[in-house]
Amino acid sequence: GQNIDQPTEMTATEGAIVQINCTYQTSGFNGLFWYQQHAGEAPTFLSYNVLDGLEEKGRFSSFLSRSKGYSYLLLKELQMKDSASYLCAVRASGSARQLTFGSGTQLTVLP
Amino acid sequence: DTGVSQDPRHKITKRGQNVTFRCDPISEHNRLYWYRQTLGQGPEFLTYFQNEAQLEKSRLLSDRFSAERPKGSFSTLEIQRTEQGDSAMYLCASSTDREVETQYFGPGTRLLVL
């Protein structure tokens, strides 16, 4: 089975940096994804890690340590529009490759 | 590319009625996934198609649920004899079948069973 843990809520200030952590336990691993989801909308893809290390994409970076079952999403220069739920998801090994999601971290960016 | 589309966006039905949702994936995406999401939770996998073949179903998918993808393009998800517990957002996602692929989600169909 798969178990994914991430904090339920976080609050940060506009212009600041925030790190959202995700730990996972899986019976098979074939990549870790981060999605952003605004209320009432579909998840939108942010980043993908399959090898250990840091992937940077503009203001967003994602880190993976497979040996520790740990990832984080780093958001820099926070903007009000970054207020959303951030979903950590692990892709299963095997043919289906469905994603198993955590419950999401609701980030609130304050002025 | 217009992205993944879903229809309807919202559905209100009475308990016991049947409902059907449609998903149109990104063209040339041969993998299609259905997920269900309830408030405050992440999406949960329901089922997966590779072209027209349904290759995996979650145990969450009771026998009241059926999904099809007859021509390997659009897909439908039907729920028979709906129950209040079926109220959720039903999300469709599609991807290519390359080794490294990203699933792109549609806007979802929000179902409310009264």
Interface residues (C-beta under 8 A of the other chain):
Chain A: I4 G31 F33 Y35 E41 A42 P43 T44 F45 Y48 V50 L87 A89 S95 A96 R97 Q98 L99 T100 F101 G102 S103 G104
Chain B: V4 R31 Y33 Y35 G40 Q41 G42 P43 E44 F45 Y48 Q50 L55 E56 S58 L91 V100 E101 T102 Q103 Y104 F105 G106 P107 G108
